Amino acid sequence: MALVLGVWLVQNGSEDVTPPVPSAEQSFTAGPGLHTRAAADPLPPAAPVQLRIPAIGVDTPLMRLGLDGDGSLEAPPAVNRNLAGWYRDGTPPGANGTAIIAGHVDNAQGPAVFYRLGALGKGRLIEVTRADGRTAVFTVDAVEVYDAEDFPDDKVYRPRGRAELRVITCGGGFDEKTGYRGNVVAYAHLTDVREPGAAPGRDV
């Protein structure tokens, strides 16, 4: 997974907007904060279809993302600002392993689906509705920002023996020539499962 994010997550962006940057309090080094060590049992694999992050107003369908010819992750269409994607050849969200969801922070028209990802805090919920009708509920453990040259591949992608999720977008400052200098990564793990027909939770 070291190369799958690709150049688009670093270079795509608009200099006219300034997305939030994660505070030091939301990093792993700041301590556990509000997040929980409790974890739900992993689910059987099933494709994700919808992503909700109530605390930052995200409610987006999920498309499948493969790899381009150079080994980088395909990008969701930039013209659709409210669209994210998951790495279809990796772990589906809720299954055992580390699932990857990525999306644009902005496009030429302004803020996009993960514009406010850097404002997400520990303990907040990320909900992924799956093709089997279940909703995998993840609790955020940390939100960190990295320069592209120092992106910690092993820390972000390595499986940890439970169902985990990474939500990734651009961040870390903007350069007019090269675009964003790095990435914002939200780390979360599975803490609950809602069966089909259950009411959505509240996390505002």
N, C-alpha and C positions, 0 to 999 in steps of 0.2 A: 504493500500500500504506500510505500514511500513516495512514489511518483504520481499517484493517481489524481491528486488535486489539480495539478497542471497550472499553467501560466495564467489562466483566466481568473483564478481566485486572487491573484496578486495584482494583475494589471488592469482589470476592468474597474471602471469607476468614474465618478464625476467630481471635479474639483469644486463644484458649487455647493456641495453638502458636506457636513461634518458629522459623521455618525458617532454615537457614544463610544467611549473607551472604557473597558472594564476597570473598576477601581481595585486598588491593592487588597481591599477587604474581601474581594471575591476570588482571590487566588488560593491555591492549595496551601501556600506558605503562611497565609493569615490564620490558619486553624479551621476547624470544622464549621464554624458559624451555625447556620440553621439547618444544614443538611443532615440526613439520617444515615446510619450505617445499616439499617434494616434493608433487606433485599427480597424481592419476590422470586419465585422459581422461574427459570426461563421457559418460554413458550415454544411449541413446535414452530418451525419456519412458516411464515406467510408474508406475502408482499404487503408493504404499507401503501395506503391510498390517501391519507389525509394527516396533516400535522397541525397541532394547535399548541401555542404557547400563550396562555391567557394573559400573563403578567405584562407582556410586551405587545399584545394585540395581533399576534400572528395566527392566521387560520388559512392554510394553503393546501391545495392538492399536491400530491407528490408524483413526479414522473420518474421513470427508470433512466439511470445514467450509466452508460458504458464507458469504454476507453476509446480515445482517438488513436490514430495511427502512431503517434509518438509516445503512447503510453499514458497520456494525461487524461484526466476525467473530463467527459463531455460536459458542457455547460447547459443549464436550462436556457431556453430562448430569452435573450435580454429584453425583448420587446414586451414580454409578460412579466410585470414587476411582482405579481403575487403568485410566483411559482417556484418551488424548490424541487430537488431531486435526491434520490438515494442511489447508492452504488449497488447496482443490481447483482453484481457478481460477488458481493461481500455478504456480510451477515444481515438478514432482515431485522429491523427493529423489534425487540422483544425476544428474539432467539438468543441462545448462548453465544457470546462473542461480542465484538465491538462493531456496531452499525454506524454507517457514515451517511449523514444528510448534509447537503451543501446547497447554497443559493447565493444570489447576488445581494450585495449591500445597497447598490444603487445602479442606475443606468443613466442614459443621456437625459431622461426626463426628470430624474430626481430619486428620492429614496425608494428602495425595493424591499423585498420580503424580509430580509434579515438586517435591515437598517438599524434596528434597536437591540440587536443581539448583545452588544457590549454593555447594555443597561440591565441585562438579566442578572438576578441575584441568586445566591445559594439558597437552596430550599424550595425554589419555585418549581412548578410542574411543567413537564413537556408531555403532551399526549399524542400518541400515534395510533390512528385507526387503521386496522389491517383488513386484508381481503377476507379473512375468516370471521369478520364481524366483531372481534375483540378489540379493545383499546388498551394498548400498552402504555402505562403511566410511569414516567421517569421522574426522578427527583434530581435537581441540579446539584452537583458536588462542587463545581468551581467554574469560573469563566476567566480565561486568560488570553493575552494577546502576545504574538510572537513576530519578530522580524522574519522575513522569508528565508534569510541565510541561516537562521538559527532555529528553524522549525523542528520541534522534537518528535520525529516520526515514531519512535518506539513508544513514547509516552502517550501519544494521541491514538495510535492504531492497535497497540498490542492487546490481545485478549487477556482477560483477567479472571476467567473462570466463572463469570456470571453474565447476565445480559446488560450491556452498557450501550450508550449512545453518544455520538459526537455530532454536534451541529456546528458547521464551519462556514465562515464568510470572510470577506476582505476586511482589513483594518490596519492599524499600526502606522497611521500617517499616510499622506498622499503626495506623490511626486508628479509633476506635470508631464514628465517624459515617460515614466515607467508605470504610473498608476499607484495603487496601494502598495505599501512597503512590506506588508505582512498579512497575518490572519488573526481573527478572533475565533476562539474555540470554546464552546460550552460542553462541559463534561457532565454526564448524567448516568444514573443506573436505574434499572427497573425496580420499582417499589410496589406496584399494584397492577392489577388487571381487571378491567371492566368487561363483563360479558355482554353479548349483543342485547341491545334494548335498554341498557342501564343509562340513567341520566348522566350527562357530562358533569364533571366536577367544577368547582369554583376556585380560582387562584388569581386574585386581583391585587 
